């Protein structure tokens, strides 16, 4: 997607794609239950190659980026955001009463909140791997990001998917209850700080509205890190001249999340993020 956008923006540009395997790609069996354990899991090796000058642009799923980037690197651009919903994939489409697999601690807490009778099990690997594990298991379902499924060609809107020759049911979960992770559905492009040549090329393909929303979500997560290790959902959207932010913070052993909603100026995303953080913080205290 990035290569296509670059070639369309600058037809004469020479683009080479380099695949870099990360720790998150290779360690598909170990659970990731704490934020500290996830930091840099899917980005560290790519960032090191960028800092060393081995590549010019690091392409990330924005939700995998730590809220504070590695020194000497900066986020230069983003592609337009995909749909942010989570999708529940089940074998029968019936009432949710069995085992549900997910690799996200946020989703684990959301599932326990909305479906108290389910048993949540850990699940790692890329999307095809997760689907394959699900089909081979006795689990009732798994939860995946809609953006990832649709980028791989699955048509979620039909309500069912053909996975390895087996038909399964797909239900788009309520965005109000299953608030996405910060940055979900966004492709982020990272560069070396001060690399104006590459930065200028990337800014030409950047989606301004998505960039502002990501700024707000990342600032909210940054503010939370100092005093909150809980699973978090946060989403910023822009309609006209208004940015709306919603947040959902789980604080075990409490099952229900602390929630807040704020509106503000899209031109001041970090201020709105702080206002939202203060609202959440006030409820938590």
Residue frames relative to the residue before (quaternion, step in Angstrom):
aa qw qx qy qz dx dy dz
X 1.0000 0.0000 0.0000 0.0000 0.00 0.00 0.00
X 0.6626 0.4896 -0.3041 0.4783 3.58 0.96 -0.84
X 0.6444 0.5226 -0.3222 0.4559 3.56 0.92 -0.89
X 0.6598 0.5131 -0.3098 0.4531 3.59 0.93 -0.86
X 0.6557 0.5079 -0.3090 0.4654 3.57 0.99 -0.86
X 0.6559 0.5116 -0.3110 0.4597 3.59 0.99 -0.81
X 0.6722 0.4961 -0.3044 0.4576 3.58 0.90 -0.88
X 0.6445 0.5063 -0.3239 0.4726 3.59 1.08 -0.69
X 0.6871 0.4855 -0.2811 0.4616 3.57 1.00 -0.84
X 0.7980 0.0836 -0.0032 0.5968 3.57 1.01 -0.88
X 0.2451 -0.8400 0.4628 0.1417 3.61 0.31 1.26
X 0.7215 0.4441 -0.2690 0.4582 3.63 1.00 -0.64
X 0.4665 0.7054 -0.4296 0.3167 3.58 1.28 -0.06
X 0.3167 -0.7256 0.5774 0.1995 3.56 -0.97 0.87
X 0.0468 -0.8175 0.5730 -0.0342 3.58 -0.61 1.16
X 0.0300 -0.7767 0.6291 0.0000 3.56 -0.88 0.99
X 0.2450 -0.7734 0.5710 0.1257 3.57 -0.88 0.96
X 0.0755 -0.7831 0.6167 0.0257 3.55 -0.91 0.96
X 0.2736 -0.7609 0.5706 0.1437 3.56 -0.80 1.05
X 0.0493 -0.7955 0.6038 -0.0140 3.58 -0.75 1.09
X 0.3101 -0.7558 0.5515 0.1690 3.57 -0.69 1.09
X 0.2147 -0.7884 0.5671 0.1036 3.57 -0.94 0.92
X 0.6927 -0.4532 0.3551 0.4344 3.54 -1.33 0.19
X 0.6414 0.5340 -0.3209 0.4477 3.58 1.05 -0.72
X 0.6299 0.5268 -0.3319 0.4642 3.58 1.16 -0.58
X 0.7455 0.4355 -0.2233 0.4525 3.57 0.94 -0.91
X 0.7260 0.3776 -0.2319 0.5259 3.60 1.08 -0.68
X 0.0734 0.8518 -0.5095 0.0972 3.55 0.24 1.29
X 0.6746 0.4902 -0.3068 0.4587 3.59 1.23 0.05
X 0.6342 0.5398 -0.3420 0.4352 3.60 1.17 -0.45
X 0.4484 -0.6927 0.4876 0.2853 3.61 -0.91 0.85
X 0.2104 -0.7400 0.6221 0.1454 3.57 -1.22 0.54
X 0.0469 0.8606 -0.5025 0.0681 3.55 0.16 1.25
X 0.7598 0.3072 -0.1935 0.5394 3.57 1.18 -0.30
X 0.6154 -0.5845 0.3875 0.3598 3.54 -1.09 0.79
X 0.6390 0.5397 -0.3339 0.4347 3.58 0.97 -0.84
X 0.6661 0.5123 -0.3052 0.4481 3.57 1.08 -0.71
X 0.6864 0.4811 -0.2839 0.4657 3.55 1.19 -0.51
X 0.5163 0.6890 -0.4123 0.2979 3.58 1.13 -0.61
X 0.8493 0.0925 -0.1026 0.5096 3.55 -0.69 1.11
X 0.3717 0.7727 -0.4616 0.2274 3.58 1.28 0.00
X 0.7909 0.2539 -0.1234 0.5429 3.58 0.97 -0.88
X 0.7165 0.4522 -0.2424 0.4726 3.59 1.25 0.10
X 0.5387 0.6983 -0.3874 0.2685 3.59 1.08 -0.71
X 0.7060 0.4608 -0.2778 0.4605 3.58 0.75 -1.00
X 0.6429 0.5180 -0.3202 0.4645 3.57 1.05 -0.77
X 0.6526 0.5119 -0.3084 0.4658 3.58 0.99 -0.85
X 0.6397 0.5217 -0.3362 0.4534 3.59 0.98 -0.75
X 0.6392 0.5094 -0.3226 0.4773 3.59 1.03 -0.75
X 0.6356 0.5204 -0.3226 0.4702 3.58 1.06 -0.73
X 0.6751 0.4986 -0.2943 0.4572 3.59 0.84 -0.97
X 0.6944 0.4765 -0.2673 0.4683 3.59 1.08 -0.74
X 0.5112 -0.6690 0.4074 0.3539 3.59 1.25 -0.09
X 0.4252 0.7088 -0.4632 0.3197 3.58 1.24 0.29
X 0.7557 0.1217 -0.0898 0.6372 3.58 1.26 -0.48
X 0.4392 -0.7056 0.4952 0.2529 3.59 -1.22 0.39
X 0.7850 0.1451 -0.0590 0.5994 3.56 1.19 -0.60
X 0.1999 -0.7498 0.6181 0.1260 3.57 -0.99 0.87
X 0.1955 -0.7852 0.5822 0.0798 3.56 -0.78 1.08
X 0.0069 0.8250 -0.5606 0.0714 3.56 -0.61 1.18
X 0.4245 -0.5439 0.6235 0.3676 3.46 -1.42 0.17
X 0.4636 -0.7390 0.4042 0.2750 3.58 -0.46 1.19
X 0.6251 0.5523 -0.3601 0.4177 3.61 1.05 -0.58
X 0.6426 0.5235 -0.3250 0.4554 3.60 1.22 -0.32
X 0.5684 0.6139 -0.3824 0.3921 3.59 1.22 -0.30
X 0.4710 -0.6453 0.5117 0.3160 3.62 -0.88 0.85
X 0.5786 -0.6216 0.3947 0.3508 3.60 -1.04 0.71
X 0.7246 0.2489 -0.2095 0.6075 3.58 1.24 -0.32
X 0.3434 -0.7814 0.4899 0.1776 3.56 -0.49 1.23
X 0.6487 -0.5007 0.4098 0.4007 3.54 -1.32 0.36
X 0.5635 -0.6136 0.4332 0.3441 3.57 -0.97 0.87
X 0.7821 0.3064 -0.2449 0.4843 3.57 -0.96 0.91
X 0.7038 0.3801 -0.2562 0.5427 3.58 1.31 0.01
X 0.0375 -0.8060 0.5906 0.0150 3.58 -1.14 0.58
X 0.4902 -0.6310 0.5158 0.3090 3.53 -1.26 0.49
X 0.1826 -0.8387 0.5094 0.0613 3.57 -0.50 1.20
X 0.8172 -0.0298 0.0844 0.5693 3.59 1.02 -0.72
X 0.1366 -0.7550 0.6314 0.1123 3.53 -1.36 0.29
X 0.4272 -0.6480 0.5542 0.3009 3.55 -1.24 0.45
X 0.6614 -0.4803 0.3632 0.4472 3.63 -1.18 0.31
X 0.5145 -0.6812 0.4358 0.2854 3.55 -0.95 0.92
X 0.3712 -0.6893 0.5762 0.2347 3.54 -1.10 0.78
X 0.6905 -0.4294 0.3458 0.4683 3.60 -1.26 0.01
X 0.3659 -0.7950 0.4570 0.1587 3.55 -0.81 1.05
X 0.4523 0.7331 -0.4333 0.2649 3.61 1.23 -0.18
X 0.3627 -0.6469 0.6135 0.2714 3.49 -1.40 0.33
X 0.2320 -0.7777 0.5745 0.1062 3.57 -1.16 0.67
X 0.2545 -0.7408 0.6047 0.1443 3.55 -0.96 0.95
X 0.1165 -0.7849 0.6077 0.0330 3.56 -0.66 1.15
X 0.0138 0.8093 -0.5850 0.0518 3.58 -0.71 1.09
X 0.5480 -0.6304 0.4423 0.3266 3.54 -1.26 0.37
X 0.8160 0.2394 -0.1079 0.5149 3.57 1.11 -0.60
X 0.4187 -0.7309 0.4557 0.2879 3.61 1.20 -0.25
X 0.4785 0.6963 -0.4201 0.3311 3.60 1.27 0.17
X 0.7570 -0.3313 0.2819 0.4875 3.55 -1.32 -0.27
X 0.4472 -0.7073 0.4858 0.2526 3.57 -1.01 0.86
X 0.1921 0.8018 -0.5361 0.1811 3.56 -0.26 1.29
X 0.6892 0.5153 -0.2709 0.4314 3.60 1.22 -0.36
X 0.7376 -0.3652 0.3106 0.4755 3.54 -1.17 -0.70
X 0.1016 -0.7833 0.6129 0.0213 3.56 -0.94 0.99
X 0.2483 -0.7955 0.5406 0.1155 3.58 -0.80 1.04
X 0.1768 0.7571 -0.6195 0.1086 3.56 -1.08 0.78
X 0.3633 -0.7276 0.5399 0.2170 3.56 -1.14 0.66
X 0.6189 0.5617 -0.3235 0.4436 3.58 1.31 -0.05
X 0.4213 -0.6955 0.5218 0.2578 3.58 -0.83 1.00
X 0.5908 0.5659 -0.3613 0.4473 3.59 1.07 -0.70
X 0.6971 0.4645 -0.2794 0.4692 3.58 0.81 -0.99
X 0.5876 0.5709 -0.3736 0.4350 3.59 1.05 -0.67
X 0.6916 0.4643 -0.2770 0.4790 3.57 0.89 -0.93
X 0.6387 0.5184 -0.3343 0.4599 3.59 0.98 -0.74
X 0.6431 0.5205 -0.3193 0.4622 3.58 0.99 -0.79
X 0.6733 0.4882 -0.3015 0.4664 3.60 0.90 -0.89
X 0.6310 0.5356 -0.3189 0.4619 3.56 1.16 -0.68
X 0.7816 0.3578 -0.1784 0.4788 3.59 0.77 -1.03
X 0.7773 0.1857 -0.1054 0.5918 3.61 1.14 -0.58
X 0.1593 -0.8606 0.4742 0.0954 3.62 0.46 1.20
X 0.6814 0.5105 -0.3051 0.4267 3.61 1.09 -0.54
X 0.5666 0.6264 -0.4002 0.3554 3.62 1.16 -0.31
X 0.3088 -0.6810 0.6231 0.2292 3.50 -1.37 0.35
X 0.2205 -0.7981 0.5520 0.0991 3.57 -0.63 1.13
X 0.0857 -0.7978 0.5965 0.0184 3.59 -0.86 0.99
X 0.5456 -0.6362 0.4454 0.3151 3.58 -1.14 0.67
X 0.0242 -0.7903 0.6118 -0.0238 3.54 -1.14 0.70
X 0.0345 -0.8071 0.5891 -0.0180 3.59 -0.76 1.05
X 0.5649 0.6025 -0.4541 0.3342 3.55 -1.34 0.21
X 0.6137 -0.5304 0.4132 0.4140 3.57 -1.29 0.14
X 0.7506 -0.4273 0.2474 0.4392 3.57 -1.26 0.22
X 0.6754 0.4692 -0.3300 0.4635 3.69 0.75 -0.83
X 0.6349 0.5279 -0.3313 0.4565 3.60 1.03 -0.77
X 0.6614 0.5069 -0.3094 0.4581 3.58 0.93 -0.87
X 0.6517 0.5049 -0.3186 0.4678 3.57 0.96 -0.84
X 0.6513 0.5177 -0.3183 0.4545 3.58 0.95 -0.85
X 0.6376 0.5170 -0.3223 0.4715 3.60 0.98 -0.86
X 0.6435 0.5339 -0.3142 0.4496 3.57 1.00 -0.86
X 0.6760 0.4978 -0.2994 0.4534 3.59 0.84 -0.96
X 0.7097 0.4527 -0.2564 0.4751 3.58 1.03 -0.78
X 0.6474 0.5438 -0.3097 0.4350 3.60 1.23 -0.28
X 0.4816 -0.6217 0.5107 0.3474 3.55 -1.35 -0.13
X 0.3505 0.7397 -0.4972 0.2876 3.58 1.23 0.41
X 0.4900 -0.6478 0.4918 0.3135 3.55 -1.21 0.51
X 0.8237 -0.1145 0.1011 0.5460 3.57 1.03 -0.68
X 0.2101 -0.7247 0.6315 0.1785 3.52 -1.42 -0.03
X 0.2965 -0.7332 0.5799 0.1955 3.57 -1.27 0.39
X 0.0102 0.7930 -0.6066 0.0558 3.57 -0.84 1.05
X 0.5625 -0.5837 0.4583 0.3645 3.56 -1.28 0.33
X 0.5214 -0.6465 0.4657 0.3054 3.55 -0.97 0.89
X 0.6194 0.5686 -0.3487 0.4141 3.59 0.98 -0.85
X 0.6816 0.4926 -0.2937 0.4544 3.58 0.87 -0.94
X 0.6475 0.5223 -0.3165 0.4559 3.57 0.96 -0.85
X 0.7230 0.4495 -0.2647 0.4530 3.58 0.80 -1.00
X 0.6165 0.5282 -0.3573 0.4618 3.60 1.10 -0.54
X 0.6796 0.4479 -0.2857 0.5058 3.58 1.22 -0.42
X 0.6536 -0.5723 0.2996 0.3943 3.58 1.26 0.23
X 0.5043 0.6310 -0.4462 0.3853 3.61 1.21 0.10
X 0.2901 -0.7581 0.5622 0.1580 3.58 -0.91 0.95
X 0.2162 -0.8282 0.5079 0.0963 3.55 0.08 1.33
X 0.6081 0.6137 -0.3483 0.3636 3.60 1.03 -0.78
X 0.6160 0.5681 -0.3514 0.4175 3.62 1.14 -0.50
X 0.4849 -0.6868 0.4242 0.3365 3.60 1.20 -0.35
X 0.7790 0.1650 -0.1430 0.5878 3.57 1.26 0.05
X 0.2019 -0.7770 0.5890 0.0927 3.55 -1.22 0.56
X 0.3312 -0.6959 0.5963 0.2247 3.53 -1.22 0.58
X 0.0237 0.8188 -0.5678 0.0817 3.57 -0.32 1.27
X 0.8258 -0.1442 0.0428 0.5435 3.57 -0.45 1.27
X 0.7356 -0.4346 0.2291 0.4665 3.56 0.96 0.89
X 0.6628 0.4582 -0.3120 0.5034 3.59 1.25 0.01
X 0.3524 -0.7399 0.5360 0.2024 3.57 -0.89 0.94
X 0.0124 -0.7914 0.6107 -0.0234 3.57 -0.83 1.02
X 0.4994 -0.6574 0.4834 0.2911 3.56 -1.24 0.45
X 0.1284 -0.7885 0.5994 0.0513 3.57 -1.07 0.76
X 0.0323 -0.8013 0.5967 -0.0279 3.57 -0.69 1.14
X 0.3364 -0.7226 0.5684 0.2040 3.57 -0.76 1.05
X 0.3306 -0.7766 0.5085 0.1705 3.57 -0.61 1.16
X 0.6325 -0.5497 0.3962 0.3752 3.55 -1.18 0.60
X 0.4104 -0.7195 0.5094 0.2332 3.55 -0.78 1.05
X 0.5855 0.5751 -0.3674 0.4376 3.57 1.20 -0.44
X 0.7329 0.3947 -0.2226 0.5075 3.59 0.95 -0.89
X 0.7677 0.2716 -0.1388 0.5635 3.56 0.91 -0.96
X 0.0645 -0.8206 0.5677 -0.0152 3.53 0.52 1.26
X 0.4487 -0.7362 0.4306 0.2670 3.63 -0.72 0.98
X 0.6168 -0.5059 0.4454 0.4065 3.51 -1.36 0.14
X 0.6007 -0.5440 0.4338 0.3938 3.56 -1.18 0.52
X 0.8133 0.2333 -0.1865 0.4994 3.58 -0.81 0.99
X 0.4247 0.7169 -0.4736 0.2853 3.60 1.21 -0.07
X 0.8046 0.2645 -0.2178 0.4849 3.57 -0.96 0.94
X 0.6606 0.5015 -0.3030 0.4693 3.59 1.30 -0.01
X 0.2557 -0.7201 0.6257 0.1570 3.55 -1.07 0.85
X 0.1228 -0.8179 0.5610 0.0342 3.59 -0.61 1.16
X 0.2153 -0.7799 0.5799 0.0956 3.56 -1.04 0.85
X 0.1338 -0.8212 0.5547 0.0050 3.54 -0.55 1.26
X 0.0733 -0.7950 0.6021 0.0111 3.57 -1.05 0.83
X 0.5981 -0.5131 0.4490 0.4212 3.55 -1.33 0.05
X 0.5247 -0.6319 0.4694 0.3240 3.58 -0.95 0.86
X 0.7963 0.2806 -0.2211 0.4882 3.57 -0.86 0.98
X 0.5485 0.5855 -0.4141 0.4300 3.61 1.25 -0.06
X 0.1303 -0.8574 0.4955 0.0497 3.56 0.34 1.28
X 0.6023 0.5705 -0.3715 0.4169 3.59 1.04 -0.65
X 0.7032 0.4299 -0.2582 0.5041 3.58 0.83 -1.00
X 0.6242 0.5637 -0.3371 0.4230 3.57 0.98 -0.83
X 0.6604 0.5110 -0.3056 0.4576 3.56 0.95 -0.87
X 0.6334 0.5279 -0.3268 0.4619 3.59 1.02 -0.79
X 0.6997 0.4768 -0.2697 0.4586 3.56 0.94 -0.91
X 0.6291 0.5473 -0.3491 0.4275 3.58 0.97 -0.75
X 0.5941 0.5820 -0.3578 0.4246 3.58 1.16 -0.52
X 0.7427 0.3557 -0.2212 0.5224 3.62 1.16 -0.45
X 0.4911 0.6887 -0.4196 0.3293 3.59 1.28 -0.05
X 0.3397 -0.7246 0.5688 0.1899 3.55 -1.13 0.77
X 0.4001 -0.7860 0.4182 0.2176 3.56 -0.25 1.33
X 0.6676 0.5029 -0.3168 0.4483 3.61 0.86 -0.88
X 0.6541 0.5027 -0.3109 0.4720 3.58 0.95 -0.86
X 0.6306 0.5400 -0.3376 0.4437 3.59 0.99 -0.83
X 0.6685 0.4954 -0.3120 0.4586 3.61 0.89 -0.85
X 0.6408 0.5155 -0.3261 0.4663 3.58 1.00 -0.80
X 0.6555 0.5032 -0.3121 0.4688 3.56 0.98 -0.82
X 0.6007 0.5573 -0.3530 0.4515 3.58 1.02 -0.75
X 0.6725 0.5018 -0.2924 0.4588 3.56 0.91 -0.95
X 0.6869 0.4894 -0.2895 0.4527 3.59 0.85 -0.96
X 0.6714 0.4922 -0.3004 0.4656 3.59 0.96 -0.84
X 0.6330 0.5178 -0.3385 0.4653 3.59 1.04 -0.68
X 0.6222 0.5301 -0.3382 0.4664 3.59 1.01 -0.77
X 0.6712 0.4873 -0.2953 0.4741 3.59 0.92 -0.88
X 0.6252 0.5365 -0.3399 0.4537 3.58 1.02 -0.76
X 0.6653 0.5029 -0.3006 0.4627 3.57 0.95 -0.87
X 0.6542 0.5267 -0.3110 0.4448 3.59 1.05 -0.70
X 0.5921 0.6471 -0.3706 0.3056 3.59 0.98 -0.81
X 0.6544 0.5538 -0.3322 0.3934 3.57 0.96 -0.76
X 0.8365 0.1647 -0.0523 0.5200 3.58 1.03 -0.67
X 0.7573 0.3284 -0.1922 0.5308 3.59 1.18 0.17
X 0.0848 -0.8015 0.5912 0.0319 3.57 -0.67 1.10
X 0.4215 0.7441 -0.4323 0.2859 3.56 1.25 0.34
X 0.6058 -0.5330 0.4327 0.4021 3.59 -1.22 0.36
X 0.1073 -0.8268 0.5516 -0.0242 3.56 -0.90 1.00
X 0.0900 -0.7294 0.6728 0.0854 3.51 -1.22 0.71
X 0.1068 0.7896 -0.5991 0.0788 3.60 -0.93 0.81
X 0.0128 0.8062 -0.5890 0.0552 3.56 -0.94 0.92
X 0.1149 -0.7636 0.6335 0.0490 3.54 -0.97 0.97
X 0.0098 -0.7797 0.6259 -0.0156 3.56 -1.01 0.88
X 0.2412 -0.7632 0.5835 0.1375 3.57 -1.19 0.55
X 0.0309 0.7619 -0.6456 0.0412 3.54 -0.97 0.97
X 0.8198 -0.0323 -0.0267 0.5711 3.55 -0.45 1.20
X 0.7777 -0.2877 0.2466 0.5016 3.56 -0.71 -1.11
X 0.6373 0.5238 -0.3173 0.4677 3.58 1.24 0.39
X 0.1730 -0.7350 0.6446 0.1196 3.53 -1.04 0.86
X 0.1397 -0.7739 0.6147 0.0609 3.55 -0.94 0.97
X 0.0705 -0.7878 0.6114 0.0248 3.57 -0.93 0.94
X 0.0616 -0.7641 0.6414 0.0291 3.52 -1.09 0.83
X 0.0580 -0.7961 0.6022 0.0161 3.55 -1.07 0.76
X 0.1103 -0.7592 0.6414 0.0114 3.48 -1.26 0.68
X 0.0172 0.8169 -0.5728 0.0651 3.58 -0.46 1.20
X 0.2320 -0.7729 0.5787 0.1183 3.57 -0.77 1.07
X 0.0715 -0.7933 0.6046 -0.0069 3.53 -0.92 1.00
X 0.2379 -0.7981 0.5370 0.1345 3.62 0.09 1.28
X 0.5574 -0.1191 -0.8175 -0.0821 1.56 -2.22 1.22
X 0.4052 0.7071 -0.4859 0.3158 3.60 1.24 0.09
X 0.3927 -0.7411 0.4999 0.2162 3.59 -0.84 0.98
X 0.7058 0.4369 -0.2656 0.4903 3.59 0.95 -0.87
X 0.4413 -0.7015 0.4882 0.2735 3.59 -1.00 0.75
X 0.4413 -0.5875 0.5865 0.3406 3.52 -1.38 0.23
X 0.0500 -0.8313 0.5531 -0.0235 3.60 -0.71 1.06
X 0.0504 0.7792 -0.6241 0.0272 3.55 -1.22 0.59
X 0.1482 -0.7627 0.6259 0.0679 3.52 -1.32 0.51
X 0.0049 0.7980 -0.6017 0.0347 3.57 -0.96 0.90
X 0.1872 -0.7498 0.6208 0.1318 3.56 -1.27 0.51
X 0.1277 0.8043 -0.5717 0.1001 3.55 -1.13 0.66
X 0.7203 -0.4276 0.3455 0.4231 3.51 -1.38 -0.27
X 0.4438 -0.7045 0.4801 0.2761 3.63 -0.71 1.00
X 0.6259 0.5508 -0.3356 0.4384 3.59 1.18 -0.50
X 0.7430 0.3091 -0.1978 0.5598 3.60 1.28 -0.19
X 0.0137 -0.8617 0.5071 0.0068 3.61 0.69 1.08
X 0.6601 0.5155 -0.3261 0.4384 3.61 0.97 -0.73
X 0.6139 0.5346 -0.3507 0.4629 3.59 1.08 -0.65
X 0.6540 0.5029 -0.3133 0.4704 3.57 0.95 -0.87
X 0.6233 0.5407 -0.3338 0.4558 3.57 1.03 -0.78
X 0.6572 0.4974 -0.3110 0.4733 3.59 0.97 -0.82
X 0.6294 0.5303 -0.3374 0.4569 3.58 0.99 -0.81
X 0.6574 0.5014 -0.3014 0.4750 3.57 0.99 -0.86
X 0.6370 0.5318 -0.3153 0.4605 3.58 0.97 -0.86
X 0.6590 0.5035 -0.3079 0.4663 3.58 0.97 -0.84
X 0.6319 0.5268 -0.3274 0.4647 3.58 1.08 -0.74
X 0.6569 0.4903 -0.2977 0.4894 3.58 0.99 -0.86
X 0.6552 0.5334 -0.3025 0.4412 3.53 0.93 -0.95
X 0.6458 0.5306 -0.3111 0.4523 3.55 1.02 -0.82
X 0.6555 0.4933 -0.3123 0.4791 3.59 1.02 -0.73
X 0.6585 0.5281 -0.3135 0.4350 3.55 0.99 -0.87
X 0.6954 0.4527 -0.2695 0.4888 3.56 1.11 -0.69
